[in-house]
Amino acid sequence: MGEDGPGGRSGCLKSGANDLGGTLMNESISRAAGTQHGQEFPPHHMEALIRSIGREPMQRDTLYRRVPEDRRATSMIAANLEPIVLTPPRKKAAVG
């Protein structure tokens, strides 16, 4: 089984992936399945991880253009997400 979380991300980057664009800011499916990762990976953590493997981080827009420095700086001070609440499924009532 592969490694989850930051270790898995750095492994992917070392193996040829060139972005962390699939990192979601408010993901609940993986968490609902029991993983401890996948909810939020703040931009400053992403940049630190990228630098830790000797690469230069760069934010890009949806057209893959480099974002202006003021937009990048704004992303670094964004508020943390509120903790996600995973409500357990209700059990179906027995029929009959």
N, C-alpha and C positions, 0 to 999 in steps of 0.2 A: 504494500500500500504506500502511496506517495505521501510526502510531508505536506501538512496543512499550514496555513498562515504565512508569516514573513519568510520562513525558511523555504517553503514551497515557491513563493514568489521569486526569491533570489535564484533558486535553482532553475526556474523557467527562464529568467533573464540570462543566466549563464549558458543556457542551452540554446539560445538564439531568439527568444522572444524579444521584441523591441519596444513593448509598452505595457503599462499596467491599466490600460483602458477598460478592461473587463472588471476592474475593482469597483463595486457598486457602493453608493453612499447609504442606501437604505434597503438592504437585502434581507429577506426573511425566510426564504425557502431553505437555504442551507442550514440556518440556525434552527428552523423547525425540525429538520432532519437530525439534529443533534450535534452538529459541528460547533466548535468554539470560535470559529473564525468566519469572516464573510460579512459582518455587519458594517464596519467602518474602518477604513485605513486612512487616517488624516494625511493631507498633502505633505506636511513636514516629515512624517514617518516614511512616506514613499520616497521622498528625496534622500533621506538619510540611508535608506536601504539601497537605493540605486548607487549612491556614492560609495557605499561600503564594498561594492564589487568593482569599483574602479570605473564606473560610467558617469556620464554627466546627465542629470535629469533635465527634462524640458517639457513644459506644459504646452499642449497644442489644442486648437479649437476643433470643431467638428469637421472642418475641411483640411485638417492636419497642418495648419499654419501655426507658427510660434505665436503664443499669446503675448500681448503687451505686458511689460513689467508691472504696471499698476494692477492689472487683472490677476496676475500671479500672486502679487503681494496680498490682494484681497482674499484670495483662497487660503492663504496661510493663517488668516485671523478669523476664519469662519467658526461659528459656534459649534460645539460638539452636538451630535444627535442625541436626542433623548433615548434612554434605554428602551429597547423593544419589549413589548409584553406579548409573550406567547401563550395564548389561551388554549388549554388542552381541548381537543375535540369532544363533543358530547357523545355519550354512548346512546345508540339507538334503543328505543324501548322494545322489549320483546313483543312480537305480534302473536295474538292467539290466546 
